[in-house]
């Protein structure tokens, strides 16, 4: 990432690659992240669904299997099979890694190993590690779709003794739905908004309803990338 320039040397912008499982650009995400990173960082984006037709995107829909929820360029929410999206994500990483200094997969879902010649930030691992470090007993997790509950519970059950899951889509849900999900978390020690789609506004709503600390993945990612940039 960015380094201090020697006297008489011009500083060049450093580049971060963002890989989304949906379509780029993810302006709904980068607007918050760039507010933390500042103007010294340039973002290069690639979406796993960028070059797909409508029919090809439909073919990635889950059929009685685990899935992720993501967003298309036009703002529409779609569900994609975890197994089917992995190869496309790997393709995006390979496409942008020659152009950037570090790559970040901006999805909180768990992936099998992804290869990269550049440092690779897996947001799923990052948010899980931060949560584990806080050593809470009663964890609340808010997710986009209730049908993801079993998959998400398997992900978090080793992090806390007691895991409660509620759902409210960051893409199609109303604030009332988010408030209702938050109300289910009043007995939790910590709440994780387990999707990159949740915004700083969503975090504020959940925190105000519950009075509990709330982890927002995009904020954590931005802080880590900013810290790496201060080398």
C-alpha positions in Angstrom: 0.0 0.0 0.0 1.0 3.6 0.1 4.4 4.5 1.4 6.0 7.7 2.5 7.8 9.4 -0.4 11.4 10.5 -0.2 12.2 14.2 -0.8 11.9 15.2 -4.4 9.8 12.1 -5.2 6.2 12.2 -6.3 3.8 9.9 -4.5 1.8 7.6 -6.7 -1.7 6.5 -5.8 -1.9 2.9 -4.6 -4.6 0.6 -5.9 -7.0 -1.7 -4.1 -8.9 -4.3 -6.0 -12.5 -5.0 -4.8 -14.1 -8.2 -6.0 -17.8 -8.5 -5.6 -20.0 -11.6 -6.1 -22.5 -9.3 -7.9 -21.9 -6.6 -10.5 -19.5 -3.7 -10.3 -19.3 -0.9 -9.6 -20.5 -1.3 -6.0 -21.0 2.4 -5.4 -23.3 1.5 -2.5 -20.3 0.0 -0.7 -17.4 2.0 -1.9 -19.0 5.3 -0.9 -18.6 4.4 2.8 -15.2 2.8 2.4 -13.7 5.7 0.4 -14.8 8.0 3.1 -12.4 6.2 5.4 -9.6 5.6 2.9 -9.4 9.1 1.5 -8.2 10.3 -1.9 -4.7 8.6 -1.8 -6.2 5.2 -2.7 -7.6 4.2 -6.1 -10.1 1.4 -6.3 -10.3 -1.1 -9.1 -13.5 -3.2 -9.2 -14.5 -6.5 -10.7 -17.8 -8.2 -10.4 -18.3 -11.9 -10.8 -21.5 -11.2 -12.7 -20.2 -8.3 -14.8 -20.1 -10.0 -18.2 -23.0 -12.4 -17.7 -26.4 -12.1 -19.5 -29.6 -12.2 -17.7 -30.1 -15.9 -18.5 -26.6 -16.7 -17.3 -27.2 -15.0 -14.0 -30.5 -16.9 -13.6 -28.5 -20.1 -14.1 -26.5 -19.4 -11.0 -29.6 -19.4 -8.8 -29.5 -21.9 -5.9 -31.4 -25.1 -6.1 -31.8 -26.6 -2.6 -28.2 -25.5 -1.7 -26.3 -22.7 0.1 -26.4 -19.3 -1.5 -25.2 -15.8 -1.2 -27.3 -12.6 -1.6 -25.8 -9.9 -3.8 -26.7 -6.8 -5.9 -26.7 -6.1 -9.6 -25.6 -2.8 -11.1 -29.2 -1.7 -11.4 -29.7 -2.2 -7.7 -31.7 -5.5 -8.0 -31.1 -8.2 -5.4 -30.2 -11.7 -6.6 -29.3 -15.0 -5.0 -26.4 -17.0 -6.3 -25.3 -20.6 -5.5 -22.1 -20.7 -3.4 -20.7 -23.5 -5.5 -21.4 -21.9 -8.8 -20.0 -18.4 -8.0 -16.6 -19.5 -6.7 -15.0 -20.0 -10.2 -16.3 -16.5 -11.3 -14.8 -14.9 -8.2 -11.5 -16.6 -8.8 -11.6 -15.3 -12.4 -12.1 -11.7 -11.1 -9.2 -12.0 -8.7 -6.9 -13.1 -11.6 -8.2 -10.4 -13.8 -7.5 -7.5 -11.5 -4.5 -8.7 -9.5 -1.9 -7.3 -12.1 -3.5 -3.9 -11.7 -3.6 -3.5 -7.9 -1.4 -3.8 -4.8 -4.0 -5.7 -2.7 -7.2 -7.5 -3.4 -10.3 -7.7 -1.2 -13.3 -10.0 -1.6 -16.2 -7.8 -0.5 -18.5 -10.5 0.6 -18.9 -11.9 4.1 -19.7 -15.4 2.9 -17.2 -18.2 3.4 -15.3 -19.3 0.3 -13.1 -22.2 -0.5 -9.4 -21.2 -1.0 -9.0 -18.4 -3.6 -5.6 -18.0 -5.2 -4.0 -14.6 -5.6 -0.5 -13.4 -6.4 -1.2 -10.2 -4.3 -2.2 -10.0 -0.6 -5.8 -11.1 -0.4 -8.3 -9.9 2.2 -11.2 -12.3 2.7 -13.8 -10.3 4.5 -15.5 -13.4 5.9 -12.3 -14.4 7.7 -11.6 -10.8 8.8 -15.0 -10.2 10.4 -15.0 -13.7 12.0 -11.6 -13.0 13.5 -12.6 -9.7 15.0 -15.7 -11.1 16.5 -13.8 -14.1 18.0 -11.3 -11.7 19.5 -14.1 -10.0 21.5 -14.9 -13.3 23.3 -18.7 -12.7 23.6 -21.0 -15.5 24.8 -24.3 -14.3 23.2 -23.8 -13.3 19.6 -26.5 -11.8 17.4 -26.2 -12.1 13.6 -28.4 -10.3 11.1 -28.4 -11.7 7.5 -30.2 -10.8 4.3 -32.4 -14.0 3.9 -33.8 -16.3 6.5 -33.1 -19.3 4.2 -29.4 -18.7 4.9 -29.8 -19.3 8.6 -28.5 -22.9 8.7 -25.4 -22.0 6.7 -24.7 -18.9 8.8 -25.2 -20.8 12.1 -22.6 -23.3 11.0 -20.2 -20.4 10.3 -20.7 -18.7 13.7 -21.3 -21.6 16.1 -17.6 -22.0 17.0 -17.3 -18.2 17.7 -19.8 -17.9 20.5 -21.6 -20.2 22.9 -25.1 -18.8 22.0 -25.8 -17.6 18.5 -29.1 -16.0 17.5 -29.9 -15.2 13.8 -32.4 -12.8 12.4 -32.9 -11.5 8.8 -33.5 -8.2 7.0 -32.3 -7.6 3.5 -30.0 -4.6 3.0 -31.1 -4.4 -0.6 -34.9 -4.8 -0.6 -35.9 -4.7 3.1 -37.4 -1.7 4.8 -36.1 0.1 7.9 -39.1 -1.4 9.8 -37.8 -4.9 8.9 -34.4 -4.0 10.1 -35.8 -2.6 13.3 -37.8 -5.8 13.9 -34.6 -7.9 13.4 -32.8 -5.7 15.8 -35.5 -6.1 18.4 -34.8 -9.9 18.4 -31.2 -9.0 19.5 -32.0 -7.2 22.7 -30.4 -10.0 24.8 -27.2 -10.2 22.8 -23.8 -9.1 23.9 -22.7 -8.2 20.3 -24.4 -8.0 16.9 -22.8 -8.6 13.5 -24.4 -7.4 10.3 -23.3 -10.3 8.2 -23.4 -8.9 4.7 -21.4 -6.2 2.9 -24.6 -4.6 1.8 -25.4 -3.3 5.3 -24.7 0.4 5.5 -23.5 2.8 8.2 -27.1 3.9 8.5 -28.2 0.3 9.1 -25.6 0.0 11.9 -26.9 3.1 13.5 -30.4 1.8 13.4 -29.5 -1.5 15.0 -27.3 0.1 17.7 -30.1 2.6 18.6 -32.7 -0.2 18.9 -30.5 -2.6 20.9 -28.1 -0.4 22.8 -25.5 -3.0 22.0 -22.2 -2.8 20.0 -22.6 -3.6 16.3 -19.9 -4.7 13.9 -20.3 -3.5 10.3 -18.1 -5.4 7.8 -17.5 -2.5 5.4 -16.2 -0.4 8.3 -13.8 -3.0 9.5 -12.5 -3.6 6.0 -12.0 0.1 5.4 -10.1 0.5 8.7 -7.8 -2.4 7.9 -7.1 -1.1 4.4 -6.4 2.3 5.8 -4.0 0.9 8.3 -2.1 -1.0 5.6 -1.9 2.2 3.6 0.0 3.9 6.4 3.2 1.9 5.8 
